[in-house]
């Protein structure tokens, strides 16, 4: 074991930071993370980290660029303060949706962010439910992609123990939905999207039986809510008795909360990888389960040089 455990955070998720420190029994690191009058990020580490095993918690969520820059400057600050090892804990990895060049003259932003983090000086990245597994390959340093499924499935078992169907909202979510269904011993259904006679006309139907069943839609994130809420409408139209949703990252941009309130969804359960927007926190349909236990366990195992493999299951 090398160095004393130190945990610092930017301004993206202070509540999650406090929960993790409380579980580990480690005091939050003393640091100033703010901005100069012109908006430039200002960081000052206010305690000795020389030779320390330093963990930096920061979700690159809204405002994305501000929080990303805070993380990069934090990495540089502790590197120049002679930390022995720097691990970046990123519950939500921003820019992760651009992980391939799907059209001419577009960036692969997920790779660019990986380069920024590596060049800044982090030695390891711990993320939760990356938008695509291939993002791990964009790094030349160790990356642990943890899954919130263990926490979400535990909550789901308690709330909906019987007569449940897991619904994938699109083709890209089938693998995740199948994993949930297998762990729960539940049936699986899939939203099938097809183009109509006109190119802009699209039709959706459910492959699988949801009539008179409790339907749970699972996805890695909800942003505008269009995909997930469309699946909820299709499930209700197909005879589901109740429709719920479980998502890891609650971005909820634009009028997503209004759409949620007007939708057939009875509840939306998310993690605290991203702090809920104020209107979402006040919404009666939203519930939050914390990632603090799994992130605290990952930090403890990395610090003690133990395996984190069991956290991927």
N, C-alpha and C positions, 0 to 999 in steps of 0.2 A: 504494500500500500504506500502511495506517495502523496504527501501533502494533506493538509486539512481540508475537509469538505466545506465549500463556500457556495452559496446560492444567491444569485442576483437576478433582477428582472427589469425589463423596460416597463413602459406604461400600458401595454396592451391588455393585460389580464391580471390585475392586482389581487382579485379575490382567489383565483386559482393558485397564485403564487403563495398567498398566506396559508391556504389549505395544505399545500405540499410541504411547506416549512413546518407546519404544525404536526403533520403525520411523522415527519422525519425527526422532529425534535431539534431542528437546527434554526437558529435565529436568522431572519432575513438579512441579507448582506446590506451594508451601508453604502449607498451610492446616490449621487445626484444624477438624475436622468431628466433633462428638460430641454429648453431651447433658448438660443440667444434672441435678441429683439428682432432680428431679420428672419427668424425661423430656422436657422441652422441648429442641428442637434448638438446639445451640450451634455457631456458625460464626465463625471468625476467619481472615481472609486475612492471611498472615504475610509478604507481600512486596508491592512496589509494582506496581500494575496500572493506574495512571493513563495513559490514552491507549492502553492495550493492546487487542489483539484476543484476547478471552478465550473459550475453549471449555470448557464444563462437561460432563463425562461422568457420566451417571447413568441406570441402568435403574430404572424404577419397579416393581421386582419385590418379592417377599416379604422383609421386611414392607413392604407397598406404601405405606401411609400414612406410615411413617417415612421411606422413601426419597424419596417425593414431597415431603415437607416439607423434607428436606435440600436438594433441588434448588431449591425456591422460595427458601429462605433464602440459599443460595449465590448465586442470581441477584441478590437484593436486596443482598447484601454487596458484590459486585463492581460493581454499578451505583452504589452509594453511594461506592465507592472510585474513581469516575470512569473506569471502563473505557470505551474508545471503542465497542466492539461486543461483544455477548454472544451466543454461539451455544450452544444446549443440544443436546448429543448424547445422544439417548435410544434406545439399542438396543432396549429393550422398553418400549413405551408402555402403561402400566397403565391400567385402566378403559376400554380401547379396545373392549371387547366390547359396551358399551352405547352404540352409535352411532346408534340410532334409537328412537323411542317405539313399541315393539311392543305395548304394552298401556296401558290408562288409568292415570293417576297414577303413572307411573314416570319416572325421570330419564333424561336423555341425558348420562351421566357423562363420555363422551369430550369433549363440548363444554365441560362445566364445567372439566375439567382444562386444556383449551386456553385458556380464559379466565384461569385462575389463572396459567398460564405467561406469558401476554401481559401481564397486569396487573403481575406481578412485575418484568417489565422485559427479558425476553429478546428479542433482535432476530431470531432465526432458530431453527428447530428442524430437527434431522436425526434421523430415525427409521429403523428397519429393519422392513420388512414389517408396516406398520400392519394391524390386523385388517380395516379397510375403507378403501378409497381416499378415501371421502367425508370422513374425518376431517381431511384436508388443508384442506377448505373451512371447517372450524370455526375456523381461525386467520385473523387479518388481517395476519399476517406471513409471510415466506417459509418454506415447509416442503419439505424434501427427503426423500422416502420412498424410501430405498434398498432394494434387493432382495438377499437372500442367495443367490438362485438361481445367480448366477455362481460363487460358491464351492462351493455344494452340487453343482451340475452337474459341475464339474471333478472333485470327489471321486468322484461317481457314475460318471463315465466311466472312471476308473482302476480302480474296483472291480468294475463290472458292465458290461463293454464289449459283450456280446452277449446275444441272446435275452431281452431285458428288456421288461417291460410296466410302464408307469406307471399306478398306480391312484389315482383320486380317492376319498377315503373317504366323501364326501357330495356333494350337488349344489352346495354352496357352494364346493367345492374343485376344480371341473371346470376353470375357467380356469387355475388354477395348474398343475394336472396336465397340461393340454394344452400349456402353454408349456414344461414340462420335456420332454414327449414330443417336441415339435417340435425342440427344441435337441439332443436326443439321437438323433433319428431312430428313436425307439422307438414301439411301439404304445401305445394308450390304452385303459384300462378304467375303468368307473364303478360305484360301489355304488348300486344303485337301492333306495330304501326305500319300502315301501308298507304301508298299514294293512290289517290282516286283517279278518275279519268283526266282531270286537270292536274298539272304538276304541283300547283299550290294547294290542291285539295288533299287533305290527309284524313285517314280513318283509323280509329283505334278499337281494338277488341281484346277481350281477355281470353287467353288460352289457359284453361283450368276452371274448376268449379268453385265459385264463391257464393253461390245462392244459399241464403240462410246461414251464412258463416260470418265469423269475425275476421275481417281482413286487416292485416298489418303490412303497410308499405315500408320497405327499408331502402335507404339510399345513403351515399356518403355525405351529401350536402344538400341544403336547400337554399337557393339564391333568390331568384325571382319567384320561384314556386310553381312555374308553369308546368313542368313535367310531373311533379309529384301530385299537384292538385288535379291535373287532368286524369291521372290514374285513380284518384279518389272518386271523381265523377263517374268514371267507367265502372268502378267497383259497385258504387251505389246503384247505377243503372242495371247492373247484372244481378241485383238481388241481395247484396251483402247486408247483414243486419246492422253492422257497425264498421266504420273505417277509421283506423288509427295509423299514425306514421312514426317511424323512428329514423332520425338522421344524426350523423355525427357532428357536422359543422353547420351551424345556423347563421348563414350570412344574412338572409332576409333583407335584401335590398329593394329599393323602390317601394311599390305598394304591396309587397308580398304579405304583410300582416293583414291588410284589408282583405286580400284574396283568401287568406287562411280563415278569417272570421266568416266570410261568405261561403266557404266551401263545405262539402259534406263531412270533412274530417271532424271526428269527435275530439281528437287530441293529437298533439305533435310533441314527441319526446326527443330532446336534443342533449348534447353534452355541453360542458362549459369550456370547450376548446376556444370558443369565441364568446365574449360577453354579449348577452342578448341586447339588441336595441331597445330603447325605452318603451316603445309601443308594443314590442313583442313580449317584454317582461310583464307588461300589464295585461296581456291577452290571456283570457281564462283557458284557452286551449293549449297553451305551451307549458311544458314541464322540462326540468333540467336535472340530469344526473351528472355527477362529477367524475372527471378523469383523474382527480388528485391521487386516489389510491394506486392506480396503475403507473402513473408517472413517478410517484414517490418510490414505488418498488423498483422501477427501472433505474432511477438515480442511485438508490441504495446498492443495487447489484453491480452497476458500472463502477461505483466507487470501491466496492470490495472485490472487483475483478471476478465477479460471478457470472454465470450464464444468464442471459435474458431470453433464451429460446422459448421457455414456457409462456412468456407474455405474448407470443405471436399466435397462440392457439385460440 
